[in-house]
């Protein structure tokens, strides 16, 4: 399995599932074209790009390139690595018909081709070591960030201090925290609230 520290942006749920089977990394979905109307997600991607770097892996069709170019135009290009999959004719197994352009997307590409695409982009396994102790939902609860009367205010202060949007869901918050902070750094930020 390829291990990278950079966050990886993909278009959708099935792309994320496919990629997670071959890459150990933080994987964020754009929700397809929803990224165009989601300033909070774009701000989260900017923050991840500054902290961990960002890998963009979208389908090689017109829609995939439109999403890729939108993200590239919104984030410092020096923080981005582009990974491209080849144009392969076919259709994904879960779909009854092929895409408009008749090519496979990230979800339909073999593990070998995905790994080869990362290698072509210069991304090698183990570039950086994964953090040992993940931040969990229990940690958020224990630290008063969820489940308490003052939790919303604590979350707002923490997110502002980290330069993150205040409206992230708990799941998104954990994804971003685990990508950008060690457990010790997280505890330091929480202690300083």
Order of alpha helices (4+ residues) and beta strands (2+ residues): beta-beta-alpha-beta-beta-alpha-beta-alpha-beta-alpha-alpha-alpha-alpha-alpha
